[in-house]
Amino acid sequence: MDMPLPPLNPQSPSEPVGAPPARQDTPSAAPPVHRFTPCTEPFRWEGIPVTAYQSTPATAADFAGITRQTLFGHGGETIGFEVRYFEIAPGGWSSLECHEHAHAVIGLRGVGKVLLGDTVQTLGFLDLAYIGANCVHRLVNDGPTPFGFLCIVDAKRDRPRRLRPADVPELLDNPALAPLIQRAAVQTTPCPE
């Protein structure tokens, strides 16, 4: 015979006997909910600043037309990862780079291309791309509308190593990859951000 479960009391959550106390986030100055503003162009979340794609100085040829919003990981949350939203304007691209840490990328708006090592993949709405450790990568928007994607990454990670086309001669030999790698050489005027 099954025993009925006791009713849950929302005032005192049920925890197993001997369980450690539930982890509590410390309150921060930011509100706990950041509303998405779907009627804005480009995509934005209220109360989360739009920042530059890279925080270190770089030449204009390294990347163009790309912005970032850090959705989780900088607002006092007790998590070991960051969730960031990047948006690449038409004609824009991210830097050509590799690093020890991995990325999980989820397409959110528009369509873009992702260079993953020696392949090029198209990334659209809710498509997933895994960028593994030390994988040469770059994201590009050749389309007519913004390309936006979520990127989930460890909060503590190594710095990316920027690459130049001369650093990857074996990839330049592939005609499908060369236009993405030589992006800055082909299109030297940065897109407006």
Phi and psi in degrees as a GROMACS rama.xvg file:
@    title "Ramachandran Plot"
@    xaxis  label "Phi"
@    yaxis  label "Psi"
@TYPE xy
-77.2681  136.909  ASP-2
-88.9351  136.074  MET-3
-68.715  145.133  PRO-4
-79.0974  144.596  LEU-5
-67.3767  150.098  PRO-6
-65.2346  144.571  PRO-7
-79.6034  135.885  LEU-8
-102.927  114.138  ASN-9
-63.7148  -17.7417  PRO-10
-78.6822  -27.0751  GLN-11
-134.867  97.8763  SER-12
-61.1658  146.318  PRO-13
-79.4263  126.536  SER-14
-130.025  145.719  GLU-15
-59.9569  147.572  PRO-16
-61.7664  133.438  VAL-17
82.7035  2.71267  GLY-18
-73.9802  145.841  ALA-19
-65.4009  154.722  PRO-20
-60.4647  148.141  PRO-21
-62.7358  140.695  ALA-22
-73.1432  130.798  ARG-23
-111.044  131.509  GLN-24
-74.3658  144.681  ASP-25
-81.7274  139.197  THR-26
-63.1841  144.162  PRO-27
-121.386  174.248  SER-28
-70.0952  -24.2442  ALA-29
-78.6077  146.253  ALA-30
-67.0233  153.292  PRO-31
-70.8356  -19.8442  PRO-32
-121.07  129.844  VAL-33
-113.184  111.026  HIS-34
-73.0492  135.501  ARG-35
-76.9843  138.032  PHE-36
-110.012  85.0892  THR-37
-67.4098  -17.0097  PRO-38
-88.9286  0.45068  CYS-39
-92.6531  157.87  THR-40
-130.97  116.297  GLU-41
-78.3941  179.634  PRO-42
-57.3862  140.618  PHE-43
-149.643  157.412  ARG-44
-118.104  130.115  TRP-45
-57.4397  137.351  GLU-46
78.8258  0.791827  GLY-47
-113.151  117.181  ILE-48
-67.149  147.906  PRO-49
-89.2097  127.862  VAL-50
-121.23  171.352  THR-51
-64.5379  151.216  ALA-52
-58.3095  -48.2893  TYR-53
-116.27  145.207  GLN-54
-95.8835  -6.62373  SER-55
-104.772  148.315  THR-56
-61.2127  143.769  PRO-57
-149.151  163.24  ALA-58
-73.2189  155.826  THR-59
-63.1884  -21.7562  ALA-60
-79.4658  -13.6002  ALA-61
-69.1311  -35.6341  ASP-62
-159.001  163.701  PHE-63
-156.374  144.504  ALA-64
63.8797  36.2682  GLY-65
-132.468  136.324  ILE-66
-126.882  168.736  THR-67
-137.937  145.145  ARG-68
-129.106  126.645  GLN-69
-90.2633  107.814  THR-70
-80.7391  -38.9501  LEU-71
-137.869  144.873  PHE-72
116.699  -10.6641  GLY-73
-127.499  6.97547  HIS-74
-108.43  22.5546  GLY-75
88.6607  6.87035  GLY-76
-69.7943  148.853  GLU-77
-96.3767  68.2725  THR-78
-130.62  156.603  ILE-79
-101.026  20.7771  GLY-80
-141.859  168.332  PHE-81
-121.325  143.773  GLU-82
-115.143  119.199  VAL-83
-122.822  146.869  ARG-84
-111.602  122.861  TYR-85
-110.608  143.625  PHE-86
-131.577  127.236  GLU-87
-109.942  123.234  ILE-88
-69.3678  158.659  ALA-89
-52.6638  132.456  PRO-90
85.3602  -1.77792  GLY-91
-92.7313  172.302  GLY-92
-158.141  157.611  TRP-93
-91.0307  172.911  SER-94
-71.4628  153.229  SER-95
-84.4793  118.529  LEU-96
-155.899  171.664  GLU-97
-151.098  162.353  CYS-98
-166.444  170.198  HIS-99
-72.1911  -30.2914  GLU-100
-84.5518  158.573  HIS-101
-100.088  159.255  ALA-102
-123.193  147.803  HIS-103
-114.472  121.857  ALA-104
-116.977  135.499  VAL-105
-128.576  118.485  ILE-106
-64.1065  137.805  GLY-107
-123.549  -36.0372  LEU-108
-150.768  147.91  ARG-109
69.1095  -165.68  GLY-110
-136.121  136.626  VAL-111
-137.189  178.002  GLY-112
-116.685  144.674  LYS-113
-125.67  124.012  VAL-114
-83.254  119.38  LEU-115
-123.176  96.4267  LEU-116
61.7239  -114.302  GLY-117
-106.195  25.7526  ASP-118
-132.421  160.574  THR-119
-123.061  129.32  VAL-120
-122.313  147.959  GLN-121
-89.9298  138.593  THR-122
-126.496  119.692  LEU-123
-121.728  -162.138  GLY-124
-56.294  121.025  PHE-125
62.0699  12.6203  LEU-126
-71.974  147.635  ASP-127
-112.432  140.622  LEU-128
-135.272  131.405  ALA-129
-104.68  122.894  TYR-130
-107.481  103.721  ILE-131
-75.7919  172.198  GLY-132
-58.5768  136.56  ALA-133
61.0418  20.3426  ASN-134
-87.261  122.902  CYS-135
-65.169  131.26  VAL-136
-150.275  157.101  HIS-137
-160.022  141.913  ARG-138
-110.854  138.325  LEU-139
-134.507  144.117  VAL-140
-118.132  102.475  ASN-141
-96.1456  1.05728  ASP-142
-86.0878  177.285  GLY-143
-86.9914  -9.09649  PRO-144
-123.212  162.32  THR-145
-58.2942  146.813  PRO-146
-113.361  115.084  PHE-147
-119.524  143.582  GLY-148
-150.188  150.42  PHE-149
-87.6252  145.088  LEU-150
-133.455  121.51  CYS-151
-108.97  128.844  ILE-152
-148.652  154.056  VAL-153
-59.1317  141.17  ASP-154
-65.6807  -40.0327  ALA-155
-100.915  116.922  LYS-156
-153.367  165.955  ARG-157
-76.909  163.201  ASP-158
-79.329  142.363  ARG-159
-64.0302  149.667  PRO-160
-103.726  112.988  ARG-161
-71.9882  140.977  ARG-162
-117.346  151.448  LEU-163
-110.23  159.163  ARG-164
-51.6881  -36.7091  PRO-165
-65.262  -19.6119  ALA-166
-76.8405  -16.9856  ASP-167
-129.658  58.7797  VAL-168
-60.1445  -32.5706  PRO-169
-66.6052  -30.3991  GLU-170
-77.9107  -32.9032  LEU-171
-64.1603  -26.1342  LEU-172
-69.5697  -17.5062  ASP-173
-89.1426  115.871  ASN-174
-62.2215  -22.5133  PRO-175
-76.461  -27.2944  ALA-176
-94.8041  -32.2782  LEU-177
-52.8214  -43.0894  ALA-178
-62.9101  -31.3466  PRO-179
-76.7219  -34.8789  LEU-180
-73.6428  -40.9709  ILE-181
-89.5665  22.1036  GLN-182
-49.6547  -50.1125  ARG-183
-66.7892  -34.3796  ALA-184
-70.1562  -32.0554  ALA-185
-80.6252  -39.3097  VAL-186
-126.597  93.1228  GLN-187
-90.4633  -10.4796  THR-188
-89.4802  117.309  THR-189
-64.77  146.492  PRO-190
-74.3844  149.951  CYS-191
-65.473  145.215  PRO-192
